[in-house]
Amino acid sequence: MTKPTASGSDGTSALDASPVPRMIRRHRGIHAMPAEALIADQTPTDTWQWWEARRLRYNLGLAVAGVLAGGLTGLVIWSFRNDPSPVEVPWPAILIHGLLYLGFMAAANACYLIGAFSEKLLTPRDTDAYRRRMWRLGFGFSMALPFAYPAWVLFVMMMLSRL
């Protein structure tokens, strides 16, 4: 790194006389940046904005996963029926399952905040890589979780069919 030329009579540069003790100079010595800014280069506002900018995509994914899991649950239940006639699902059952899924989505959105909180707690060196990795991990887990219900229904139906 190139050091700026001396500007004082004692041979020190203006940057050397800086009141900030821990500075890292950029390649031309024009700008100075605190070392902490390179490690955690995002402010809390930037962190929150990054995570919030992806929340709509997350919620749309949850909605699609919920619809698919609900359809799969219906298919599992229908496949274990002995009566070949068309299935009539009472509207209260649909309403109750829909409200339960909205509760699940609210809980999933609360868990979504774990990404932003963990970033602030752990202060990773490469925040962009950390964010992408945590977002993909959380998104994948959240999209798989609704399918636990049809799997549970399948398990219960298989156990009941053995009786």
C-alpha positions as CSV (number, residue, x, y, z in Angstrom):
1,M,0.0,0.0,0.0
2,T,1.3,3.4,-0.9
3,K,1.6,5.9,1.9
4,P,0.7,9.5,1.3
5,T,3.6,11.9,1.1
6,A,4.6,13.8,4.1
7,S,2.6,17.0,4.7
8,G,4.0,18.1,8.1
9,S,7.4,19.4,9.0
10,D,8.1,16.3,11.1
11,G,7.6,13.9,8.2
12,T,4.2,12.6,9.1
13,S,1.2,12.6,6.8
14,A,-2.2,14.0,7.6
15,L,-3.6,10.4,7.8
16,D,-1.0,9.4,10.4
17,A,-2.2,12.2,12.6
18,S,-5.7,11.0,12.4
19,P,-7.6,10.8,15.7
20,V,-9.0,7.4,14.8
21,P,-6.3,4.9,16.1
22,R,-7.4,1.8,14.1
23,M,-7.5,2.8,10.5
24,I,-6.8,0.8,7.3
25,R,-5.8,2.9,4.3
26,R,-7.0,2.1,0.9
27,H,-4.7,1.6,-2.1
28,R,-4.0,5.3,-2.8
29,G,-4.2,6.5,0.8
30,I,-7.0,8.9,-0.2
31,H,-9.7,7.2,1.9
32,A,-9.4,5.7,5.4
33,M,-11.7,3.1,6.7
34,P,-12.1,1.7,10.3
35,A,-11.0,-1.9,10.6
36,E,-14.3,-2.8,12.1
37,A,-16.0,-1.6,8.9
38,L,-14.2,-4.3,6.9
39,I,-15.3,-7.1,9.3
40,A,-18.9,-6.0,9.9
41,D,-19.4,-3.7,6.9
42,Q,-23.1,-3.5,7.3
43,T,-25.0,-1.3,9.8
44,P,-28.0,-2.7,11.6
45,T,-30.2,-0.8,9.2
46,D,-28.4,-2.4,6.2
47,T,-28.8,-5.8,7.8
48,W,-32.5,-5.3,8.4
49,Q,-33.1,-4.0,4.8
50,W,-31.3,-6.9,3.3
51,W,-33.4,-9.5,5.1
52,E,-36.7,-7.5,4.7
53,A,-36.0,-7.2,0.9
54,R,-36.3,-11.0,0.7
55,R,-39.3,-11.5,2.9
56,L,-41.9,-11.3,0.1
57,R,-40.2,-14.0,-1.8
58,Y,-40.0,-16.1,1.4
59,N,-43.7,-15.6,2.1
60,L,-44.7,-16.5,-1.5
61,G,-42.6,-19.6,-1.2
62,L,-44.4,-20.5,2.1
63,A,-47.8,-19.9,0.5
64,V,-46.9,-22.2,-2.5
65,A,-45.5,-24.9,-0.2
66,G,-48.6,-24.6,2.0
67,V,-51.0,-25.1,-1.0
68,L,-48.9,-28.0,-2.3
69,A,-48.7,-29.6,1.2
70,G,-52.5,-29.2,1.7
71,G,-53.1,-30.8,-1.7
72,L,-50.8,-33.7,-0.8
73,T,-52.5,-34.1,2.5
74,G,-55.9,-34.4,0.7
75,L,-54.4,-36.9,-1.7
76,V,-53.0,-39.0,1.2
77,I,-56.4,-39.0,2.9
78,W,-58.3,-39.7,-0.3
79,S,-55.9,-42.6,-1.2
80,F,-56.8,-44.4,2.1
81,R,-60.6,-44.2,1.5
82,N,-62.5,-47.4,0.9
83,D,-65.5,-45.6,-0.7
84,P,-64.8,-44.7,-4.4
85,S,-67.4,-41.9,-4.4
86,P,-66.4,-38.3,-4.7
87,V,-65.0,-36.7,-1.5
88,E,-66.9,-33.9,0.1
89,V,-64.7,-31.9,2.4
90,P,-66.8,-29.8,4.8
91,W,-65.9,-26.1,4.7
92,P,-65.2,-25.8,8.4
93,A,-62.4,-28.3,8.0
94,I,-60.9,-26.2,5.1
95,L,-61.3,-23.0,7.2
96,I,-59.6,-24.6,10.3
97,H,-56.7,-25.9,8.2
98,G,-56.3,-22.5,6.5
99,L,-56.2,-20.7,9.8
100,L,-53.7,-23.2,11.2
101,Y,-51.5,-22.7,8.2
102,L,-51.7,-18.9,8.7
103,G,-50.5,-19.4,12.2
104,F,-47.7,-21.5,10.9
105,M,-46.8,-18.7,8.5
106,A,-46.7,-16.2,11.3
107,A,-44.4,-18.5,13.3
108,A,-42.2,-19.0,10.3
109,N,-41.9,-15.3,9.8
110,A,-40.9,-14.9,13.4
111,C,-38.2,-17.5,12.8
112,Y,-37.2,-15.6,9.7
113,L,-35.7,-13.0,12.0
114,I,-33.2,-15.5,13.3
115,G,-31.1,-14.8,10.2
116,A,-30.7,-11.1,10.9
117,F,-30.2,-11.7,14.7
118,S,-27.6,-14.4,14.1
119,E,-25.7,-12.1,11.7
120,K,-25.5,-9.4,14.4
121,L,-24.6,-11.9,17.1
122,L,-21.9,-13.7,15.1
123,T,-20.6,-10.7,13.0
124,P,-19.3,-12.9,10.1
125,R,-16.3,-11.6,8.1
126,D,-18.0,-12.1,4.8
127,T,-21.6,-10.9,5.4
128,D,-22.8,-11.4,1.8
129,A,-21.8,-15.0,1.8
130,Y,-23.2,-15.5,5.3
131,R,-26.5,-13.9,4.3
132,R,-26.9,-16.0,1.2
133,R,-26.0,-19.2,3.0
134,M,-28.3,-18.6,5.9
135,W,-31.2,-17.4,3.6
136,R,-30.9,-20.5,1.4
137,L,-30.7,-22.8,4.5
138,G,-33.7,-21.1,6.2
139,F,-35.7,-21.0,2.9
140,G,-35.1,-24.6,2.2
141,F,-36.0,-25.7,5.7
142,S,-39.2,-23.5,5.7
143,M,-40.3,-24.9,2.3
144,A,-39.8,-28.5,3.5
145,L,-41.5,-28.0,6.9
146,P,-45.1,-27.8,5.6
147,F,-44.7,-31.3,4.0
148,A,-44.1,-32.7,7.5
149,Y,-47.9,-32.6,8.0
150,P,-48.8,-34.8,5.0
151,A,-46.0,-37.2,6.0
152,W,-47.5,-37.4,9.5
153,V,-51.0,-38.0,8.1
154,L,-49.6,-40.7,5.9
155,F,-47.9,-42.3,8.9
156,V,-51.1,-42.2,10.9
157,M,-53.2,-43.5,8.0
158,M,-50.8,-46.4,7.5
159,M,-50.9,-47.3,11.2
160,L,-54.7,-47.1,11.3
161,S,-55.0,-49.3,8.2
162,R,-53.1,-52.0,10.0
163,L,-55.7,-52.2,12.7
